[in-house]
Amino acid sequence: MTKTSYTAAIIVIGNEILSGRTKDLNLGWLGEQLNLRGIRVKEARFIADDEAAIIDTVNDLRTKHSYVFTTGGIGPTHDDITASCIAKAFERPFEENPEARALLQEYYGDRLNEARLRMAKLPKGAELISNPVSAAPGIKIDNVYVMAGIPKIMQAMFHSVADTLIGGQVVQSIAIDCHFGEGDIAPGLTKIQSRHPDVEIGSYPACKPGDIAVSIILRHSDAPLLKAVAGEVQNMLDDLENKKTVTSGC
C-alpha cells in the first residue's frame, strides 16, 4: 500500500476478557492511534493468562510485524504472568529491575510489599515504559511493547512511547452510504475492486427498522486515488438508482 509499510499486531491477554466479564476497550483505541501514525494493525489476538499461549503468540507475531503491543497481565497478583512469559519468549533472565523497584518505592512508600514488588521483576535488559498513572512500568524488548490492561494506564503508557514509533503514510478512508442491499451492490463492487486491488473496499450493513442501509468504506494512503475510486463507487450507485427509478415507473 505504501513504499514502506509498517504493520502492528495487538495481543489482548486475560481470562477475564475471554470470559466476557470484562469488556476490552484497548483494541479499538490502539488501532486508531496506530493508524494516525501510519502503522496498520494487521492482526489482533485474544488469549488467556496461559504461559505457553503468551510465549507462542508473541514469538509468532514479532517476526511478522513491525510492532507488537500486548495489554494485560502485568499487575501484582499471581495470574499476572505476562512479564515472565516475555522473558521466556526472548530467552532472557527474569529478575528484579533496580530502576523499576525505585519507581515503585517512590510511589508506594511504606505500602510497598512483596506482591507489589513482583511488578519490579522484568526481563533482563528490557527498556521501561513510563507509567505516570500508577508507577509500575511497562516494558519494551526489540519490537514488543508490553503494557497494562487498564485502559487509562495503557493509554498513558502508549503516549509515553508514541513519539518513538516510526510509521509510513497514514491510511485515509471515505465512507459512502446507500440504501441498497449488499446483494444489489456486490457485482459492481467486485468489478471496482478488481480494477483497484490495492484499495480496500468493504461493505457494512446496518439494521434499521423498515430500511436497508449499507456503508461502503474505502481505505488507501493515496488520497487522489482514493477519491477517484470513491467516484467510481458513487457512479455505480447512481446507475443502480436510475435503473430502480425506470423499473418502478414501468
C-alpha positions as CSV (number, residue, x, y, z in Angstrom):
1,M,0.0,0.0,0.0
2,T,3.0,2.3,0.6
3,K,6.6,2.2,-0.4
4,T,7.4,1.4,3.2
5,S,4.7,-0.3,5.1
6,Y,4.7,-0.5,8.9
7,T,2.4,-3.1,10.5
8,A,1.4,-4.0,14.0
9,A,-0.2,-6.8,15.9
10,I,-2.1,-6.4,19.2
11,I,-2.4,-9.2,21.8
12,V,-5.1,-8.8,24.4
13,I,-4.3,-11.0,27.4
14,G,-6.6,-12.0,30.1
15,N,-9.0,-14.7,31.2
16,E,-11.5,-12.0,32.3
17,I,-11.7,-10.7,28.7
18,L,-12.3,-14.2,27.2
19,S,-15.0,-15.0,29.8
20,G,-16.9,-11.8,28.8
21,R,-16.8,-10.5,32.4
22,T,-14.5,-7.6,31.3
23,K,-15.1,-5.8,28.0
24,D,-12.0,-4.9,26.1
25,L,-11.6,-1.2,25.4
26,N,-8.0,-1.2,24.3
27,L,-8.0,-2.8,20.8
28,G,-10.1,-0.1,19.1
29,W,-8.2,2.7,20.8
30,L,-4.8,1.3,19.9
31,G,-5.9,0.7,16.3
32,E,-6.9,4.4,15.9
33,Q,-3.7,5.7,17.5
34,L,-1.5,3.5,15.3
35,N,-3.4,4.3,12.1
36,L,-2.8,8.0,12.8
37,R,0.9,7.3,12.8
38,G,0.9,5.3,9.6
39,I,1.1,1.9,11.3
40,R,-1.5,-0.6,10.2
41,V,-2.9,-3.1,12.6
42,K,-2.9,-6.4,10.6
43,E,-3.7,-8.8,13.4
44,A,-5.3,-8.9,16.8
45,R,-5.4,-11.9,19.1
46,F,-7.2,-12.5,22.4
47,I,-5.5,-15.1,24.6
48,A,-5.8,-16.4,28.1
49,D,-3.4,-16.0,31.0
50,D,-1.6,-19.0,29.8
51,E,2.2,-19.3,29.7
52,A,2.5,-21.3,26.5
53,A,-0.1,-19.3,24.7
54,I,1.6,-16.0,25.5
55,I,5.1,-17.2,24.6
56,D,4.0,-18.8,21.3
57,T,1.8,-15.8,20.3
58,V,4.5,-13.2,21.0
59,N,7.2,-15.2,19.2
60,D,4.9,-15.8,16.2
61,L,3.8,-12.2,15.8
62,R,7.1,-10.4,16.5
63,T,8.6,-12.0,13.4
64,K,5.7,-10.9,11.1
65,H,5.1,-7.3,12.1
66,S,7.0,-4.1,12.7
67,Y,5.4,-3.8,16.2
68,V,3.7,-6.0,18.7
69,F,1.6,-4.5,21.5
70,T,0.4,-6.5,24.4
71,T,-2.2,-5.4,27.0
72,G,-2.9,-7.1,30.3
73,G,-1.3,-9.3,32.9
74,I,1.5,-7.1,34.4
75,G,0.0,-6.5,37.8
76,P,0.9,-7.7,41.3
77,T,-1.3,-10.9,41.5
78,H,-0.4,-14.5,40.9
79,D,-2.2,-14.6,37.5
80,D,-0.2,-11.6,36.2
81,I,2.3,-13.6,34.2
82,T,2.9,-11.6,31.1
83,A,6.3,-10.2,32.1
84,S,7.7,-13.5,33.0
85,C,6.4,-15.0,29.7
86,I,8.0,-12.2,27.7
87,A,11.3,-13.1,29.4
88,K,10.9,-16.7,28.3
89,A,9.9,-15.7,24.8
90,F,13.2,-13.8,24.4
91,E,15.2,-16.3,26.4
92,R,16.3,-13.7,29.0
93,P,16.7,-14.0,32.7
94,F,13.7,-12.7,34.8
95,E,15.0,-10.6,37.6
96,E,14.3,-7.5,39.7
97,N,15.0,-4.3,37.9
98,P,16.6,-1.7,40.2
99,E,15.0,1.2,38.3
100,A,11.6,-0.3,38.4
101,R,12.0,-1.0,42.1
102,A,12.9,2.6,42.8
103,L,9.8,3.8,40.9
104,L,7.6,1.5,43.0
105,Q,9.3,2.6,46.2
106,E,8.8,6.2,45.5
107,Y,5.1,5.7,44.6
108,Y,4.1,3.2,47.3
109,G,6.4,4.2,50.1
110,D,5.6,2.1,53.2
111,R,2.9,0.3,51.2
112,L,5.4,-1.4,49.0
113,N,5.0,-5.1,49.9
114,E,6.2,-8.4,48.3
115,A,3.1,-8.5,46.0
116,R,3.8,-5.1,44.6
117,L,7.5,-5.8,44.2
118,R,6.5,-8.5,41.7
119,M,6.0,-5.7,39.3
120,A,9.7,-4.8,39.5
121,K,10.7,-8.2,38.2
122,L,11.3,-7.9,34.5
123,P,13.2,-9.5,31.6
124,K,16.9,-8.6,31.8
125,G,17.8,-5.6,29.6
126,A,14.2,-4.6,28.9
127,E,13.5,-0.9,28.4
128,L,11.0,0.6,30.8
129,I,7.8,2.2,29.5
130,S,6.8,5.1,31.7
131,N,3.6,4.7,33.7
132,P,2.6,8.2,35.1
133,V,-0.7,6.9,36.5
134,S,0.4,4.2,38.9
135,A,4.2,3.9,38.6
136,A,4.5,0.2,37.7
137,P,6.3,0.4,34.3
138,G,5.5,-1.4,31.1
139,I,8.5,-2.9,29.1
140,K,9.9,-2.8,25.6
141,I,12.1,-5.5,24.1
142,D,13.0,-5.1,20.5
143,N,9.7,-4.5,18.7
144,V,7.4,-5.8,21.5
145,Y,5.7,-3.3,23.8
146,V,4.2,-4.8,27.0
147,M,1.5,-2.6,28.6
148,A,-1.2,-2.7,31.2
149,G,-4.7,-3.9,30.6
150,I,-6.4,-1.0,32.5
151,P,-7.3,1.4,29.7
152,K,-6.3,4.6,31.5
153,I,-2.9,3.2,32.3
154,M,-2.4,1.6,28.9
155,Q,-3.2,4.9,27.2
156,A,-0.7,6.7,29.3
157,M,2.0,4.1,28.6
158,F,1.3,4.3,24.9
159,H,1.6,8.1,24.8
160,S,5.0,7.8,26.6
161,V,6.4,5.8,23.6
162,A,4.2,7.2,20.8
163,D,6.8,9.7,19.6
164,T,9.4,6.9,19.2
165,L,7.3,4.9,16.7
166,I,8.1,5.1,13.0
167,G,5.2,4.8,10.6
168,G,4.5,5.2,6.9
169,Q,1.8,7.1,5.1
170,V,-1.4,7.5,7.0
171,V,-4.3,5.4,5.6
172,Q,-7.3,7.5,4.8
173,S,-10.9,6.5,4.4
174,I,-14.0,7.6,2.6
175,A,-17.5,6.4,3.6
176,I,-20.4,6.2,1.2
177,D,-23.8,5.3,2.5
178,C,-26.5,3.8,0.3
179,H,-29.9,2.2,0.7
180,F,-29.3,-0.8,-1.5
181,G,-28.9,-4.4,-0.2
182,E,-25.4,-5.9,-0.3
183,G,-26.7,-8.3,-3.0
184,D,-27.5,-5.3,-5.2
185,I,-24.1,-3.7,-4.9
186,A,-21.9,-6.8,-4.8
187,P,-21.5,-7.2,-8.6
188,G,-20.5,-3.6,-9.1
189,L,-18.2,-3.5,-6.1
190,T,-16.5,-6.7,-7.3
191,K,-15.7,-5.1,-10.6
192,I,-14.3,-1.9,-9.0
193,Q,-12.2,-4.0,-6.6
194,S,-10.7,-6.0,-9.4
195,R,-9.6,-2.8,-11.1
196,H,-8.1,-1.4,-7.9
197,P,-6.8,-4.3,-5.9
198,D,-4.7,-2.2,-3.6
199,V,-7.7,-0.1,-2.4
200,E,-9.6,-1.7,0.5
201,I,-13.3,-1.7,-0.2
202,G,-15.7,-3.1,2.4
203,S,-19.5,-3.0,2.7
204,Y,-21.1,-2.9,6.2
205,P,-24.9,-3.3,6.5
206,A,-26.8,-1.6,9.3
207,C,-30.0,-2.9,10.7
208,K,-32.6,-0.2,10.7
209,P,-36.3,-0.9,11.1
210,G,-38.0,-0.7,7.7
211,D,-34.9,0.4,5.9
212,I,-31.9,-1.1,4.1
213,A,-28.7,0.7,4.8
214,V,-25.1,-0.2,3.8
215,S,-22.0,1.8,4.4
216,I,-19.2,1.3,1.8
217,I,-15.8,2.1,3.3
218,L,-12.8,2.7,1.0
219,R,-9.3,2.9,2.5
220,H,-5.9,3.8,1.0
221,S,-2.9,6.1,1.7
222,D,-3.1,7.8,-1.7
223,A,-5.8,10.5,-1.4
224,P,-6.2,11.2,-5.1
225,L,-6.6,7.5,-5.9
226,L,-9.0,7.1,-3.0
227,K,-11.1,9.9,-4.3
228,A,-11.1,8.5,-7.8
229,V,-12.2,5.1,-6.7
230,A,-14.9,6.6,-4.5
231,G,-16.2,8.4,-7.6
232,E,-16.5,5.0,-9.4
233,V,-18.5,3.6,-6.5
234,Q,-20.8,6.6,-6.5
235,N,-21.3,6.3,-10.2
236,M,-22.2,2.6,-9.7
237,L,-24.7,3.6,-7.1
238,D,-26.2,6.3,-9.3
239,D,-26.6,3.8,-12.1
240,L,-28.5,1.4,-9.7
241,E,-30.7,4.3,-8.6
242,N,-31.5,5.2,-12.2
243,K,-32.4,1.6,-13.0
244,K,-34.5,1.4,-9.9
245,T,-36.4,4.6,-11.0
246,V,-37.0,3.3,-14.5
247,T,-38.2,-0.1,-13.2
248,S,-40.6,1.5,-10.7
249,G,-42.0,3.7,-13.5
250,C,-42.9,0.9,-15.8
